[in-house]
């Protein structure tokens, strides 16, 4: 056993990401036009201080305590989400949605962020308590309900981006608990059916593929038939569901497919973000010197599109550095999840990995039009208190898991 | 739970690691594609986002006279423009702008319509800003977002009205011109020559505009003006050197303003080879008023003025050539061998001539008696030329006149020269009046003294005299370079030409010995009086000097001057000034002029037929049908 300090690679990667994020946030505020981003890096610095404290506090929590607290945290999260739906307010680019809770006129946070952690804890508790990992669709009902309730509540706000995060967490944690990929695929099939139903041909092909796969994988007959029926219903419902979407949601999805159909309005974000990133080239326009950012062509440059600032000012090299840091974070988390002392801790760490991964992939992917535009923050980069706090607390949990693993002499496994 | 045995975890961790690395690679490839492969495309797009083009005006070429004096140049000026993201914001800014610099409603309307044509470019608000105006605007810059002040070369004509019709003026190209591509390479807002030399040589004078970039933000607001992107410098226009003698042009203007203020007319000076020494038309206008956009009020005033100051009376107005045309009749007779200088006509002048049952009067009721050709030219005797014309015959007068160039434009290198009216054959009269509706005699007599369906502009008549003054060949007049090398050969021998010149020595002006240098200048010239139905007759005078070896030919008309003899003193002073130079004061001249009066234009149509105006163009002052002789 070597020294008993906290997991050094995780601390270093986190610190590097936070520093990189703060510098980018500073740059995001350096504009020729007065924007909201002006000076937010200072406020983020305050949040960082609070985050470090929160991290230290969470680090003190035993995983048994966390496991015991999980249902309560989950209940609080659901109540807060319900409350948000009732009295929530919007802010910034998503002014018309109800994702914020305010007390006395001060917006204190987005309950959805808290709900993400709560779902991770609850799922970890549920899955680690199983004797066997789920083998069939019926056994997946429990986890699906745990993730599904907050998912639907957040979707109702509406906040598609955060809702997708719950799906990512669910699937990755199920995978980590040992659920077979074929079962995960079957679980995902209704969603895929929904997406593919916009073209009769692709949907027809999909249904044939599904039939073949069901035949090969041989689930229970009831489940197979049920799955096929659900897929058919989803395909049929696609058009009515589409029509029930708000026009801006439709536009976002359509402009994701082709931003140029509406370059002034709906496609504006997608286009300007790519223009900023593309104009960066290999080495970028120089720190704080991105013209698209400076002249406010880049929207939400301190929150949702902060990664475009990296792309514009530091170029492909800066992007690569950031992505490598994120990959290192994932791999460190993966290592800790693998070495955790017990299934609950392992699942929590992997759930946190899932949380970070979904956020990074969704946010970074959206800046290059790889993903549809959803207002979802980039961990350690985007300005925002509650999400940053959630990230710090998550890292605190992971540090504790790594610490526990080392203490148990499990470290070198 | 078995699934969390370490080897099972390691197995899944392996899968997960590949999954994360794979998605990482997907992102890396996506960024590589956007940032490296498509970099150029997005870079251009980003520049287009933030940069707005401001054209840099090229200084127009300088126009020099023959001695290197400046006729048109450029002085520093300011163009005041506004860059606005929308019409509403332009309106708002203009409202504040008007508190600093007053603009009238029509100007604001013009600015708004210019903005609509090119909303992404700074719109021109004031084209001829002064330093004082600019400094006032700079003080208020904080409340005038998007204000762009460009120092722009500004056209300046030091001599103003004296050279107005010669150089013309400049103005912004119109939409119609852009559509018809009359000014190749011009874009919206380009300043082009709109008259005179500025228009004729616009291609050379204009130069090529450069570009300058300003930076705007996402709302289209101006952020930076300087050092935004490399600018492309404007290429200045080429300078042109003219044949004009600016001192002479100025002299003519000062003379006209001093001695005949308010008199309409024009004066043209040529060298024997066709170089234009001066081209003057009165009343003039100030071409500097057009620079940077003429005000609506001023434009209306120029257009509504009954004196029509914008009309170049040297090339755009036709007058009956009157007595100066008698030289053409004489030249035709000499060429055809019908007469020599000593030929007498059968009927001496007794104040008129009976042809058939009609009596055609001479301008001098007492009569001239019996004259030879030289005498008839000197005395401008109508009766002599009636008979000469009858000998030549109408068909020959018409065909020879066409050969001498009376049917075509002089071809001077200025736009909008009006074509003279001169029938090519007698069929013209048949078409116009019907085969029996006109009298051949009447037409012949009219033409032989420069009346009838014969109207010429001043430059064309002066050109004819240039042929008489030189080797009998009428050159194409030019200011910068001839449009063609075509010459009109009068077909006369040198002796005949010398004889005509001698006959034209109408005045001998002797410098008195009192001056330190004496000058003995013989001036040849011909007066004329062109009939004018609208009022007093117009006075003609075409002269050259020195008569023996002419250096300069000057033609002039003064509207409502009654007599050519009223015009002659001016022209003679111009001739004297040119030949003798400015140092030598014009001696008190002893002028012995034939007091030529208007030869009456004869009615060639029977009295009963309705009177027909032979000239359709309203810029021309047609000869009125005079009351028939007793």
Interface residues (C-beta under 8 A of the other chain):
Chain A: X32 X33 X128 X130 X131 X132 X133 X175 X176 X177 X178 X272 X274 X275 X276 X277 X278 X279 X280 X281 X282 X291 X292 X295 X296 X297 X311 X315 X316 X319 X320 X323 X326 X327 X330 X331 X334 X335 X337 X338 X342 X343 X346 X357 X361 X364 X365 X368 X370 X413
Chain B: X1 X2 X3 X4 X6 X8 X9 X10 X12 X13 X15 X16 X17 X20 X21 X23 X24 X26 X27 X28 X30 X31 X32 X34 X35 X36 X38 X39 X41 X42 X43 X45 X46 X49 X50 X215 X216 X217 X218 X219 X221 X223 X224
